[in-house]
Amino acid sequence: MAHRYDVSLKSLFQHDGNGIIRRRLFGARVTEHLATEQPQVLNNRADLVVRTEDGGLHHVEFQAANESEFGRRMFEYYAYLHCTHKEHVIQTVLYLGRDALRLESGYRTPSMEFRFEIINLKELDAEPLLASDDWADVALALLANGDREKVLAVAVSRLRRMGREERSWASGTIILLSG
């Protein structure tokens, strides 16, 4: 029933006219009717989505380059994840790029404003990261603000204390991040 109703209403407005309802809906005379049913292939592949012990749903994107439509992509991820999980999604971007950060931390249209947080790894001090027990902190210290030689020395020292399988995986991350 609803489909027939929609079809009938759409057909009312697909013919020329400039009546009261049209002016309220569109604000000006319609010059073109655009396709509304377009085939679409979506591949929503967020980098990391986790739930935290406090119940929060978090989406993290690892971004290595500035991208002009990045804010829109984050909005699309938010909409997809919100619809999937039926709750607010806390979004954070970890910027790992070598170039100066130029990403916008949001997406705006005339009718809405959407925001997310960006953490620029180059602005973080490497020292506290090196003191952490978390290997991710030590590995990412390579891209933080600090003495690269010292960071590598601490990372290699930590690698030596790891088991063989863990060391193999962890050394791969160091090679990748060190360039």
C-alpha positions as CSV (number, residue, x, y, z in Angstrom):
1,M,0.0,0.0,0.0
2,A,2.7,2.5,1.0
3,H,4.6,1.8,-2.3
4,R,1.5,2.7,-4.4
5,Y,1.0,5.8,-2.3
6,D,4.6,6.9,-2.9
7,V,4.3,6.2,-6.6
8,S,1.1,8.2,-6.9
9,L,2.5,11.2,-5.0
10,K,5.7,11.1,-7.0
11,S,3.8,11.2,-10.3
12,L,1.9,14.3,-9.1
13,F,5.2,16.2,-9.0
14,Q,6.8,14.8,-12.1
15,H,4.6,17.0,-14.2
16,D,5.1,20.7,-14.7
17,G,3.5,23.1,-12.3
18,N,4.3,25.8,-9.9
19,G,1.6,25.5,-7.3
20,I,1.5,26.3,-3.6
21,I,2.7,22.9,-2.4
22,R,5.5,22.8,-5.0
23,R,6.7,26.2,-3.9
24,R,6.7,25.1,-0.2
25,L,8.5,21.9,-1.0
26,F,11.1,23.2,-3.5
27,G,11.2,27.0,-3.0
28,A,11.6,27.6,-6.8
29,R,10.4,26.1,-10.1
30,V,11.7,22.6,-10.8
31,T,14.0,22.5,-13.8
32,E,15.1,18.8,-13.7
33,H,14.0,15.6,-12.2
34,L,16.9,13.4,-11.0
35,A,17.0,9.7,-10.6
36,T,16.1,8.6,-7.0
37,E,16.7,4.9,-7.3
38,Q,20.2,4.3,-8.3
39,P,22.1,1.0,-7.9
40,Q,24.7,1.4,-5.2
41,V,27.5,-0.8,-4.0
42,L,28.5,0.1,-0.5
43,N,31.7,-1.2,1.1
44,N,31.7,0.4,4.5
45,R,35.0,-0.7,5.8
46,A,35.8,1.3,8.9
47,D,39.4,0.7,10.2
48,L,38.5,-0.2,13.7
49,V,35.2,-0.4,15.6
50,V,35.2,-1.4,19.3
51,R,33.1,-1.4,22.4
52,T,34.7,-0.2,25.6
53,E,34.1,-1.3,29.2
54,D,31.9,1.7,29.8
55,G,29.6,0.6,27.0
56,G,30.8,3.2,24.5
57,L,30.9,2.4,20.8
58,H,34.1,3.8,19.2
59,H,35.2,4.0,15.6
60,V,38.8,4.8,14.8
61,E,40.2,5.7,11.4
62,F,43.9,5.6,10.8
63,Q,44.6,8.3,8.2
64,A,48.0,8.7,6.6
65,A,47.2,11.4,4.0
66,N,45.1,14.5,3.6
67,E,42.0,13.9,1.7
68,S,39.5,16.5,0.4
69,E,36.3,14.5,1.0
70,F,37.4,12.9,4.3
71,G,34.8,14.5,6.5
72,R,32.0,13.3,4.2
73,R,33.5,9.7,4.5
74,M,33.5,9.9,8.3
75,F,29.9,11.1,8.2
76,E,29.0,8.1,6.0
77,Y,30.8,5.8,8.4
78,Y,28.9,7.4,11.3
79,A,25.5,6.9,9.6
80,Y,26.2,3.3,8.7
81,L,27.5,2.4,12.1
82,H,24.6,4.3,13.9
83,C,22.0,2.5,11.8
84,T,23.7,-0.9,12.3
85,H,24.2,-0.6,16.1
86,K,21.3,1.8,16.9
87,E,23.5,4.0,19.1
88,H,25.8,7.0,19.1
89,V,29.3,6.3,17.8
90,I,32.3,8.1,19.1
91,Q,34.7,8.8,16.2
92,T,38.4,9.5,16.4
93,V,40.9,9.9,13.6
94,L,44.6,9.0,14.3
95,Y,46.5,11.0,11.7
96,L,49.8,9.3,10.9
97,G,50.7,11.4,7.8
98,R,54.1,12.8,7.1
99,D,52.6,15.9,5.5
100,A,51.2,18.7,7.7
101,L,47.6,17.9,8.9
102,R,45.0,19.6,6.7
103,L,42.0,17.4,7.3
104,E,38.8,19.0,8.4
105,S,37.5,17.6,11.7
106,G,33.9,17.6,10.5
107,Y,31.5,17.8,7.6
108,R,29.1,20.6,7.0
109,T,26.2,21.3,4.7
110,P,23.7,24.2,4.8
111,S,21.4,22.1,7.0
112,M,23.8,20.2,9.3
113,E,27.1,20.1,11.0
114,F,28.9,16.9,11.9
115,R,32.1,16.7,14.0
116,F,34.7,14.1,15.0
117,E,38.1,14.3,16.8
118,I,41.5,14.2,15.1
119,I,44.6,13.2,17.0
120,N,47.8,14.3,15.1
121,L,50.4,11.8,16.1
122,K,53.2,14.2,15.2
123,E,52.0,16.5,18.0
124,L,52.3,13.9,20.7
125,D,55.5,13.6,22.8
126,A,57.3,10.3,22.1
127,E,58.7,10.0,25.7
128,P,55.4,9.0,27.5
129,L,54.7,6.6,24.6
130,L,58.1,4.9,25.1
131,A,57.4,4.5,28.8
132,S,54.1,2.7,28.2
133,D,53.8,-1.1,28.6
134,D,51.6,-1.1,25.5
135,W,53.5,-2.1,22.3
136,A,51.2,0.0,20.2
137,D,52.4,3.1,22.1
138,V,56.0,2.2,21.6
139,A,55.6,1.4,17.9
140,L,53.6,4.6,17.2
141,A,56.3,6.7,19.1
142,L,58.2,6.4,15.8
143,L,55.7,8.9,14.3
144,A,55.4,11.1,17.3
145,N,57.5,14.1,18.3
146,G,60.8,12.9,19.6
147,D,64.3,11.6,19.0
148,R,63.9,8.8,16.3
149,E,67.2,7.2,17.3
150,K,66.1,6.9,20.9
151,V,62.7,5.6,19.9
152,L,64.3,2.9,17.7
153,A,66.6,1.9,20.5
154,V,63.8,1.5,23.0
155,A,61.7,-0.4,20.4
156,V,64.5,-2.8,19.6
157,S,65.1,-3.4,23.3
158,R,61.4,-4.2,23.8
159,L,61.5,-6.5,20.7
160,R,64.4,-8.5,22.2
161,R,62.2,-9.3,25.3
162,M,59.3,-10.7,23.2
163,G,58.6,-14.3,22.3
164,R,59.5,-15.4,18.8
165,E,56.0,-15.1,17.2
166,E,55.2,-11.9,18.9
167,R,58.6,-10.4,18.0
168,S,58.0,-11.4,14.3
169,W,54.7,-9.6,14.2
170,A,56.0,-6.6,16.2
171,S,59.1,-6.1,14.1
172,G,56.9,-6.0,11.0
173,T,55.0,-3.0,12.5
174,I,58.3,-1.2,13.3
175,I,59.5,-1.8,9.7
176,L,56.3,-0.5,8.3
177,L,56.1,2.6,10.5
178,S,59.7,3.5,10.2
179,G,59.5,3.7,6.5
